[in-house]
Amino acid sequence: TGYLVQLAWHIGNRHTPCQIESERLLIQNDVVIGHMLEHLGATVTQIDAPFTPEGGAYGHGRTHSHEHGATAHDHDR
């Protein structure tokens, strides 16, 4: 999980919405962020799944839920 936290930090540092799960992180499809995560050793897989990112420090809970393509970033090296 330490590695997953590191990836989440890099995603958040770029203000990219992220859904945090126990074994993976989900973000909207973004080629630049995907390449960055691959460079950090993440496995990047495009999937079509519900996306409910964290609301952020200034949000009130989670953002609204909607369906669209997302990219899963598993923490396996």
N, C-alpha and C positions, 0 to 999 in steps of 0.2 A: 504493500500500500504506500510506502514511502515514495516509490517511483511514480505512482498515480498522482500523488500530491504534487510532485515536482511538475508533471505535465499540466495539472490543473493550474498551478501557479503561472506557468508560461501562457496558457490560454487566457487567464484572467488579466495578466499584465498587458495583454493586447485588447482588453475590453471586449472580448468575444463571448457571446452568450454560451453557456455550457450547462448541460444536464449531467449531474454527478451521480453515478451509480456505484455499487460496490466493486465491480470488476471492470468498469469501462467509463469513459467520458463520451458524451455525445455533443457534437456541435453541428451547425449548419455546414453544408458543403462549402469549403473554402480552400482553394488550391494552395495558396500561400501558407496558411496555417497548417494544412496537411503536410506540406513539404517540411515545415519547421519541426513538426512532431515526428516525422520519419527521421529527420536528422538527429533528433534527440533519442532515437531508438524505439519509438512507438510503432505498432502495427496499425495502419490506417485502412479501414474498410468502409466503403460506401454502402449504406443501407437505407431503406425506406421505413421509417418508424415514427410514432408520435414523438414530439419534441417538447419538453417542458423544462426549460432552463431555469436555473436559480434566479431569483429576483434581484440580487445585488444588494449592496450596502444601503442604497437609498430607496429601494423598492419596498413595497409592502407585501411580503411573501413572494410567491412565484408569479411569473408572468402568465398571460393567458395561454391556454393550450391550443395547439393547432397541428394539423398533419402536413408534413412536407418531407422531402428528402433530408437525411442527416448523415453525418459521417461519424462512424464509431471509431474511437481511438482506444484500443485495448492496451493494457499496460504490459503485455508479454514482450520480451525482448527477442 
